[in-house]
Amino acid sequence: MRKITTPIGELTIASDGQHITRVSFRQGDSEIGERRAEGVASCNAVLDLAEAQLQDYFDGKLQAFDLPLNPGGTAFQRIVWQRCAEIPFGQAMTYGQLAADIGKPKASRAVGAALGANPLWIVVPCHRVLGANGSLTGFAGGLDVKKWLLAHEGVV
């Protein structure tokens, strides 16, 4: 695991040694988005790559991540996370649109639950998913962080 300082606070990047397994946000005394202690040493190439790409994202130099990922999750969650990862930088969609895109048009709540379990914040950009009326809803890191990320990407 590695901790990095970003404009939205301290992020923790976790790895299994070959893949990124978690990117989560520290808020107060708790780790938001933590699912397990991966226990892999903080020095490995995939962590170096993830740290560099996240820093480039926050510096405005990177719009699409290219990292080996292993988020775990159920089959449904992985489908939702994959579609979410395809939302381009600077764009957003609703939970309903995402549900329709994966062939489950009535599953917007299930999509929301899957995104709530997303262990790869920012890299799998669940902040780009909005409520039906375009409202900022459902972000475990807090709506202020979601608002900041969307503004950083130029989403109005």
C-alpha positions in Angstrom: 0.0 0.0 0.0 1.0 3.6 -0.6 -0.4 6.8 0.6 -0.2 9.9 -1.6 -1.2 13.5 -0.9 -3.6 15.0 -3.4 -5.8 18.2 -3.6 -8.7 16.2 -2.2 -6.8 14.7 0.7 -4.7 11.6 1.3 -5.4 8.7 -1.1 -4.3 5.1 -0.4 -3.3 2.9 -3.3 -3.2 -0.8 -2.7 -1.8 -3.5 -4.9 -1.5 -7.3 -5.0 1.9 -6.9 -6.5 0.7 -7.0 -10.1 -2.6 -5.1 -10.2 -4.1 -2.1 -8.4 -6.7 -3.4 -6.1 -7.9 -0.3 -4.3 -7.7 3.5 -4.4 -9.4 5.0 -1.4 -9.7 8.3 0.4 -8.9 9.1 4.0 -11.5 11.3 5.7 -10.9 12.2 9.3 -9.7 9.1 11.1 -11.2 6.5 8.8 -10.3 5.0 5.5 -13.3 5.5 3.2 -13.6 2.7 0.6 -11.3 0.3 2.5 -12.3 -3.4 1.9 -9.3 -5.3 3.2 -5.7 -4.8 4.1 -3.8 -6.1 1.0 -0.5 -6.2 2.9 1.7 -5.9 -0.2 4.9 -3.8 0.3 4.7 -0.2 -0.6 7.6 -0.5 -3.2 6.6 -2.1 -6.4 6.3 -1.0 -10.0 2.5 -1.0 -10.3 2.2 1.3 -7.3 4.8 3.6 -8.8 2.8 3.6 -12.1 -0.5 4.3 -10.2 1.0 7.1 -8.2 2.5 8.7 -11.3 -0.8 8.5 -13.2 -2.9 9.8 -10.2 -0.5 12.8 -9.8 -0.7 13.5 -13.5 -4.5 13.4 -13.3 -4.5 15.9 -10.4 -2.0 18.1 -12.3 -4.3 18.1 -15.3 -1.9 16.1 -17.5 -3.9 12.8 -17.7 -7.4 12.1 -18.7 -7.4 8.3 -19.0 -5.8 5.8 -16.7 -3.9 2.9 -18.1 -3.3 0.6 -15.1 -3.6 -3.2 -14.5 -6.6 -3.5 -12.2 -8.0 -6.3 -10.0 -10.9 -4.8 -8.0 -12.6 -8.1 -7.1 -16.3 -7.8 -6.8 -19.3 -9.8 -8.2 -19.9 -10.3 -11.8 -22.5 -7.6 -11.9 -20.2 -5.1 -10.0 -17.4 -5.8 -12.5 -19.8 -5.1 -15.5 -20.9 -1.8 -13.9 -17.3 -0.8 -13.0 -16.2 -1.6 -16.6 -18.9 0.6 -18.1 -18.2 3.3 -15.6 -14.5 3.2 -16.5 -15.5 3.9 -20.1 -17.1 7.3 -19.3 -14.8 9.8 -20.9 -13.0 12.5 -18.9 -15.1 15.6 -18.7 -18.4 13.8 -19.3 -21.0 12.4 -17.0 -24.0 10.1 -17.2 -26.9 9.1 -14.9 -27.3 5.9 -13.0 -30.3 5.1 -15.3 -28.2 5.7 -18.4 -25.5 3.4 -17.1 -28.1 0.7 -16.2 -29.5 0.9 -19.7 -26.0 0.7 -21.3 -25.4 -2.6 -19.5 -28.7 -4.0 -20.6 -30.5 -3.6 -17.3 -32.6 -0.5 -17.7 -34.5 -1.0 -14.5 -31.4 -1.6 -12.4 -30.4 2.0 -11.6 -30.5 1.3 -7.8 -28.4 -1.8 -8.2 -26.0 0.2 -10.4 -25.8 2.8 -7.6 -25.1 0.0 -5.0 -22.3 -1.4 -7.3 -20.8 2.0 -7.7 -21.0 2.5 -3.9 -18.8 -0.6 -3.6 -16.3 0.6 -6.2 -12.8 0.1 -4.7 -11.0 2.1 -7.4 -12.0 5.7 -6.9 -11.0 8.1 -9.6 -9.5 5.3 -11.7 -12.9 3.9 -12.1 -14.6 7.3 -12.2 -17.9 6.7 -10.2 -17.9 10.5 -9.6 -19.0 10.9 -13.2 -22.3 9.2 -12.5 -25.1 11.6 -11.5 -28.7 11.4 -10.3 -31.5 11.3 -12.9 -31.9 15.1 -12.8 -28.2 15.7 -12.9 -27.8 16.1 -9.2 -24.7 15.1 -7.2 -25.7 12.0 -5.4 -24.0 9.0 -3.9 -20.3 9.4 -3.4 -18.7 7.7 -0.5 -15.9 10.3 -0.4 -18.5 13.0 0.1 -20.3 15.3 -2.3 -17.7 18.1 -1.9 -15.1 15.7 -3.2 -17.4 14.6 -6.1 -18.1 18.2 -6.9 -14.3 19.0 -6.9 -13.5 16.1 -9.2 -16.2 17.0 -11.7 -15.1 20.7 -11.7 -11.5 19.5 -12.1 -12.7 17.6 -15.2 -14.7 20.5 -16.5 -18.1 18.9 -16.0 -20.7 21.6 -15.4 
